Every structure is written in structure tokens, then in C-alpha cells.
Amino acid sequence: AQSVAQPEDQVNVAEGNPLTVKCTYSVSGNPYLFWYVQYPNRGLQFLLKYITGDNLVKGSYGFEAEFNKSQTSFHLKKPSALVSDSALYFCAVRDRGSNDYKLSFGAGTTVTVRA
Amino acid sequence: EAQVTQNPRYLITVTGKKLTVTCSQNMNHEYMSWYRQDPGLGLRQIYYSMNVEVTDKGDVPEGYKVSRKEKRNFPLILESPSPNQTSLYFCASRLKGWVSGRVTYNEQFFGPGTRLTVL
């Protein structure tokens, strides 16, 4: 079985400060990991993914995430947040060894960046 | 423009009245999925399809049907909607990917969503 936990429902930061959105996962084998962002009244947009290789993954809009196998984490980070980063963020995982094509999402973290 | 489209965007209906939400993608993607989004639960996968005429259940398939007769279309059917199916629905598609000769898992492209209310 695979699952994702996003331990914070909400994250509030001031513009210009670092932003971190936490994600931990559980899989029986090795994971594929993704971050998606949802702006109000829009569908989800892909930010970045970890498939294999370098543990630090860089994505769209200045975001990056670090895969930490020992801590089973894949936290999303941005060095300097913008007001326009305010949105709902989802972490997702798929067990690479799974025989099906299911993708499991976390419950989401609402990010608010204040000016 | 590469996109996933869904129709209708908003729908209010009554219990038991059959409905279909259409989904279409123009990217020639093999894989398509349907999700529902509920507050505090994130996105949960309803059904997915690996290619034409190949579908399988996700985590919450009860009360839903799908079909994949053409590669570009993946309609979601609610034969007898109930109030607990009130939700925000998303269709998504992705390309089958290969890395170093092995199948990988590419990112998904999502439609704009369909907000369904069942009274």
C-alpha cells in the first residue's frame, strides 16, 4: 500500500521569506514523488517530480524539493516566497514496484503568503 | 494548445438522475484518470485507463462507471447519483514514459474541474 501525509493544513509566511511545505510518504518499495499546485478555481498544475537520480529536484516557478529516503520525506521549498505563490499544494506518490497505476495524493496544504 | 477539457464545469442534479461528465485530451496520451476532490481528503482516484478499452478501479470506484472507446475521450458516468457524490471532479491524462529502456511515471495534466452537486 502507498500513502502520503501532509502534516500541515496551512502554512503562512511573509513575502520574501523561505517557504517550506512538508510531505512524508509510505511505500513498500521505491517511490515516484510529485508536487502539484492548485490555484483558486483552477485544475492542478505540475510543479516537479522525483523519479531517480539526484535527490534535489528543481521545478517550476523557483520551487525545489529534496528526496530523503531515510526520513521518507519530499519537502517542497522556495527560498523567497511571493504573494502569487498563495495556493493549495498537493504531494503525490506512487510505489515504483506496484502492479497498478494508482497515484495517491495527500490532503493538501494551503499556503498563504502575506505582503 | 495542449489541454484536457471537461464538460460541464458546473452541474446541479437530483438523486437518481443519470449523468455523464465528459473528458477529452488532445495530447495523444495513453493514460487517463478521474479523481474527486473533497475538503480534508485531497484527491482520490476513482478510475483510470491505460489505453483504449483498458480501465481499472482506483481507490473510490463505487457508484461510478467509465469507458474508453477512443484514446482522447474518457467519460465518467454516474448511473444513479447520490448526495455523497457531491464533489469536485478532475480528469487527468499523462504520457506513457520511458527512461533508460524502462517504463517511468510521467506527470499528469489536469482538466479545469467539474463541480457536481447532487440534491
Chai-1 contact restraints between the chains, C-beta under 6 A:
chainA,res_idxA,chainB,res_idxB,connection_type,confidence,min_distance_angstrom,max_distance_angstrom,comment,restraint_id
A,Y32,B,Y105,contact,1.0,0.0,6.0,A-B,restraint_1
A,G43,B,F90,contact,1.0,0.0,6.0,A-B,restraint_2
A,G43,B,F110,contact,1.0,0.0,6.0,A-B,restraint_3
A,G43,B,G111,contact,1.0,0.0,6.0,A-B,restraint_4
A,G43,B,P112,contact,1.0,0.0,6.0,A-B,restraint_5
A,G43,B,G113,contact,1.0,0.0,6.0,A-B,restraint_6
A,L44,B,F110,contact,1.0,0.0,6.0,A-B,restraint_7
A,F46,B,E107,contact,1.0,0.0,6.0,A-B,restraint_8
A,K49,B,E107,contact,1.0,0.0,6.0,A-B,restraint_9
A,I51,B,T104,contact,1.0,0.0,6.0,A-B,restraint_10
A,R94,B,Y105,contact,1.0,0.0,6.0,A-B,restraint_11
A,Y101,B,Y48,contact,1.0,0.0,6.0,A-B,restraint_12
A,K102,B,Q45,contact,1.0,0.0,6.0,A-B,restraint_13
A,K102,B,G58,contact,1.0,0.0,6.0,A-B,restraint_14
A,F105,B,G42,contact,1.0,0.0,6.0,A-B,restraint_15
A,F105,B,L43,contact,1.0,0.0,6.0,A-B,restraint_16
A,G106,B,G42,contact,1.0,0.0,6.0,A-B,restraint_17
A,A107,B,G40,contact,1.0,0.0,6.0,A-B,restraint_18
A,A107,B,G42,contact,1.0,0.0,6.0,A-B,restraint_19
A,G108,B,G42,contact,1.0,0.0,6.0,A-B,restraint_20
